[in-house]
């Protein structure tokens, strides 16, 4: 019985190792054998770019892998789109589009991703996830809004609108930080299914064009969950405790491991 229990504890590691061998571009979460979280709490961070590439991608991966491990989420990282198949995605509860840009999935990979969300799993979009897959109306609905423009990197004040969601409950009501602040093609607040978590005060920086300016939101998407933050352009973002707490809460919400996994009526 002891050997059988040990094999059960090792099974997620064996599965992850097999995936890494089959997909050499997959960077499996660096977690000790005995502490390897089960597949039900594994997250896939996907950072492929075919447009602008953020220098902060390595910093983002280096931050969220230990952040996840410390909070019961194993975060695997890849830029290999061939992992978007039903068998591979079945090992995860959420996919993070981490600073992605451009057209990053072919039709078959996109279809597998759509089935993944339709099966009740989650999505996290970070910053330029909104600058991704413009030709997919399904993805546009998942995201909530597409990127339009941005001013220079500068400090701005964020208004917290939701005090209960796991991604904002630890934030101050007024949060000043430096980032690249996106303007969006549409206002996600116009969608009754989207719940805005935080918004920008455009009077505190130069270059905002929206007036009412949501900057983080979440919603149910079919049977799945979607969460987005427009922050995270800079490398410094991934050493900011408050931004990491914000990001962790989004990851937990999307993976279904947070205390609060509310759906929006």
C-alpha positions as CSV (number, residue, x, y, z in Angstrom):
1,X,0.0,0.0,0.0
2,X,2.9,2.4,0.8
3,X,4.3,1.9,-2.7
4,X,0.9,2.4,-4.3
5,X,0.3,5.7,-2.3
6,X,3.8,6.9,-3.3
7,X,3.0,6.2,-7.0
8,X,-0.3,8.2,-6.6
9,X,1.7,11.1,-5.1
10,X,4.2,10.9,-8.0
11,X,1.6,10.6,-10.8
12,X,1.3,14.3,-11.5
13,X,5.1,14.6,-11.7
14,X,5.2,11.6,-14.1
15,X,2.5,13.1,-16.3
16,X,4.2,16.5,-16.3
17,X,7.5,14.9,-17.1
18,X,5.9,13.0,-20.0
19,X,4.4,16.2,-21.3
20,X,7.8,18.0,-21.2
21,X,9.4,15.1,-23.1
22,X,6.7,15.2,-25.7
23,X,6.8,19.0,-25.9
24,X,10.4,20.2,-25.4
25,X,9.2,23.8,-25.2
26,X,7.1,23.1,-22.1
27,X,8.8,24.4,-19.0
28,X,7.3,22.3,-16.2
29,X,6.8,24.0,-12.8
30,X,9.9,23.6,-10.7
31,X,8.3,21.9,-7.7
32,X,9.6,19.2,-5.4
33,X,8.3,15.7,-6.0
34,X,6.4,15.3,-2.8
35,X,4.8,18.7,-3.1
36,X,3.8,18.5,-6.8
37,X,0.2,19.7,-6.9
38,X,-2.4,17.5,-8.6
39,X,-3.6,18.1,-12.2
40,X,-6.7,19.8,-10.8
41,X,-4.5,22.7,-9.7
42,X,-2.1,23.0,-12.6
43,X,-2.1,26.1,-14.8
44,X,-0.5,26.6,-18.2
45,X,1.2,30.0,-18.9
46,X,1.4,30.6,-22.7
47,X,3.6,33.5,-23.8
48,X,3.9,33.1,-27.6
49,X,4.2,36.3,-29.6
50,X,3.9,37.0,-33.3
51,X,3.7,40.8,-32.8
52,X,5.4,43.0,-30.3
53,X,7.5,41.0,-27.8
54,X,7.7,42.2,-24.2
55,X,11.1,42.1,-22.5
56,X,9.3,41.3,-19.3
57,X,8.2,37.8,-20.3
58,X,11.1,36.0,-18.5
59,X,10.5,38.1,-15.4
60,X,6.8,37.3,-15.5
61,X,7.4,33.5,-15.8
62,X,10.1,33.7,-13.1
63,X,7.6,35.4,-10.8
64,X,4.4,33.4,-11.3
65,X,6.0,29.9,-11.1
66,X,7.1,30.2,-7.5
67,X,4.0,32.4,-6.7
68,X,1.8,29.6,-7.8
69,X,3.8,26.9,-6.1
70,X,3.6,28.7,-2.8
71,X,-0.2,28.9,-3.1
72,X,-1.0,25.4,-4.4
73,X,-0.8,26.1,-8.1
74,X,1.7,24.4,-10.4
75,X,2.5,26.8,-13.3
76,X,3.9,25.2,-16.4
77,X,5.2,27.7,-19.1
78,X,5.5,27.3,-22.8
79,X,5.5,29.2,-26.1
80,X,4.7,26.0,-28.1
81,X,1.2,26.2,-29.6
82,X,1.2,22.4,-30.3
83,X,0.3,21.9,-26.6
84,X,-3.2,23.2,-27.4
85,X,-4.7,19.7,-27.9
86,X,-7.5,18.1,-25.9
87,X,-5.2,15.5,-24.2
88,X,-2.6,18.1,-23.0
89,X,-5.1,20.8,-21.9
90,X,-7.0,18.2,-19.9
91,X,-4.2,18.3,-17.4
92,X,-4.9,21.9,-16.6
93,X,-7.6,24.0,-14.9
94,X,-6.6,27.3,-16.4
95,X,-4.6,28.8,-19.2
96,X,-2.8,32.2,-18.9
97,X,-2.1,34.2,-22.0
98,X,1.0,35.9,-20.5
99,X,2.0,38.9,-22.6
100,X,0.9,37.2,-25.8
101,X,0.5,39.2,-29.0
102,X,-0.8,38.6,-32.5
103,X,-2.1,35.4,-34.1
104,X,-0.8,32.6,-31.9
105,X,-3.1,29.6,-32.5
106,X,-4.1,27.8,-35.7
107,X,-7.7,26.7,-36.2
108,X,-7.2,23.3,-34.6
109,X,-5.4,24.7,-31.6
110,X,-8.1,27.4,-31.2
111,X,-10.8,24.7,-31.3
112,X,-9.1,22.8,-28.6
113,X,-8.8,26.0,-26.5
114,X,-12.5,26.7,-27.0
115,X,-13.4,23.2,-25.9
116,X,-11.2,23.6,-22.8
117,X,-13.1,26.7,-21.7
118,X,-16.5,25.1,-22.6
119,X,-15.6,22.2,-20.3
120,X,-15.6,24.6,-17.3
121,X,-12.0,25.7,-17.1
122,X,-10.5,29.1,-16.8
123,X,-8.6,31.9,-18.6
124,X,-6.2,34.6,-17.4
125,X,-5.3,37.4,-19.7
126,X,-2.3,39.6,-18.8
127,X,-1.7,43.0,-20.4
128,X,-1.2,42.3,-24.1
129,X,-3.5,39.3,-24.1
130,X,-5.8,42.1,-25.3
131,X,-3.5,42.5,-28.3
132,X,-4.0,38.9,-29.4
133,X,-6.2,37.0,-31.8
134,X,-8.1,39.9,-33.3
135,X,-9.7,37.7,-36.0
136,X,-11.5,35.4,-33.4
137,X,-14.8,36.7,-32.3
138,X,-14.9,33.9,-29.7
139,X,-11.6,35.1,-28.2
140,X,-12.8,38.7,-28.3
141,X,-15.7,37.6,-26.2
142,X,-13.5,35.7,-23.8
143,X,-11.2,38.8,-23.4
144,X,-13.9,41.3,-23.0
145,X,-12.1,44.1,-25.0
146,X,-9.3,44.5,-27.5
147,X,-6.3,46.9,-27.2
148,X,-6.5,50.2,-29.1
149,X,-3.6,52.3,-28.0
150,X,-1.4,53.4,-25.1
151,X,0.6,56.4,-23.9
152,X,4.1,56.4,-22.5
153,X,4.8,54.4,-19.4
154,X,3.8,56.5,-16.4
155,X,2.3,56.5,-12.9
156,X,-1.5,56.5,-12.6
157,X,-4.1,55.9,-9.9
158,X,-6.4,52.8,-10.0
159,X,-9.7,52.8,-8.3
160,X,-10.6,49.5,-6.7
161,X,-14.3,48.7,-7.5
162,X,-14.7,45.3,-6.0
163,X,-13.5,44.7,-2.4
164,X,-14.4,41.0,-2.3
165,X,-12.9,39.3,-5.4
166,X,-9.7,37.4,-4.6
167,X,-7.8,39.5,-7.1
168,X,-8.7,42.9,-5.5
169,X,-9.5,42.2,-1.9
170,X,-5.9,42.9,-0.8
171,X,-5.6,46.1,-2.8
172,X,-6.1,49.6,-1.5
173,X,-9.1,51.6,-2.6
174,X,-6.7,53.9,-4.4
175,X,-3.7,52.2,-5.9
176,X,-0.9,54.2,-7.6
177,X,1.6,52.4,-9.7
178,X,3.6,52.7,-12.9
179,X,2.8,50.7,-16.0
180,X,1.8,51.0,-19.7
181,X,-1.9,51.9,-19.6
182,X,-4.0,50.5,-22.4
183,X,-6.9,52.2,-24.0
184,X,-9.4,49.7,-25.4
185,X,-11.5,49.6,-28.6
186,X,-14.7,49.1,-26.5
187,X,-15.6,49.5,-22.9
188,X,-16.1,46.1,-21.3
189,X,-18.5,47.6,-18.8
190,X,-21.0,47.8,-21.6
191,X,-21.2,44.0,-21.5
192,X,-23.7,43.1,-18.7
193,X,-21.9,39.8,-18.2
194,X,-18.6,41.5,-17.3
195,X,-17.9,42.6,-13.8
196,X,-15.3,45.4,-13.6
197,X,-12.8,45.0,-10.7
198,X,-10.8,48.2,-11.0
199,X,-10.6,51.3,-13.2
200,X,-8.1,54.0,-14.0
201,X,-8.5,57.6,-12.9
202,X,-7.6,59.4,-16.2
203,X,-7.1,62.7,-14.4
204,X,-3.9,61.2,-12.8
205,X,-2.0,60.5,-16.0
206,X,-1.7,61.7,-19.6
207,X,-3.1,59.7,-22.6
208,X,-6.3,58.1,-21.4
209,X,-9.0,58.2,-24.0
210,X,-11.9,56.3,-22.5
211,X,-13.3,58.4,-19.7
212,X,-14.8,55.5,-17.8
213,X,-11.7,53.3,-18.0
214,X,-11.9,49.7,-16.7
215,X,-8.4,48.1,-16.2
216,X,-9.3,44.7,-14.7
217,X,-12.4,42.5,-14.9
218,X,-13.8,39.0,-14.8
219,X,-16.8,37.1,-16.2
220,X,-18.3,33.7,-16.8
221,X,-17.9,32.6,-20.4
222,X,-20.2,29.7,-21.1
223,X,-19.2,27.1,-18.5
224,X,-15.8,28.7,-18.1
225,X,-14.3,31.6,-16.2
226,X,-12.2,34.6,-17.6
227,X,-10.2,37.2,-15.8
228,X,-8.1,40.0,-17.2
229,X,-5.7,42.6,-16.0
230,X,-4.2,45.3,-18.2
231,X,-1.2,45.7,-15.9
232,X,2.1,43.8,-16.3
233,X,4.0,45.5,-19.2
234,X,7.0,46.3,-17.1
235,X,9.5,43.9,-15.6
236,X,9.2,45.8,-12.3
237,X,5.5,44.7,-12.2
238,X,6.6,41.2,-11.3
239,X,8.4,42.2,-8.2
240,X,5.6,44.4,-6.8
241,X,3.8,42.6,-4.0
242,X,0.4,44.2,-4.6
243,X,0.5,43.4,-8.4
244,X,1.5,39.8,-7.6
245,X,-1.3,39.5,-5.1
246,X,-3.7,40.9,-7.8
247,X,-2.3,38.4,-10.4
248,X,-2.4,35.4,-7.9
249,X,-6.1,36.2,-7.2
250,X,-6.9,36.1,-10.9
251,X,-5.0,32.8,-11.3
252,X,-6.9,31.3,-8.4
253,X,-10.2,32.5,-9.6
254,X,-9.6,31.2,-13.1
255,X,-8.4,27.8,-11.8
256,X,-11.4,27.5,-9.5
257,X,-9.2,27.2,-6.4
258,X,-10.1,30.6,-4.8
259,X,-12.6,31.0,-2.0
260,X,-14.6,33.3,-4.3
261,X,-15.6,31.8,-7.7
262,X,-18.8,33.8,-8.2
263,X,-20.5,33.9,-11.5
264,X,-22.1,37.1,-12.7
265,X,-25.9,37.1,-13.0
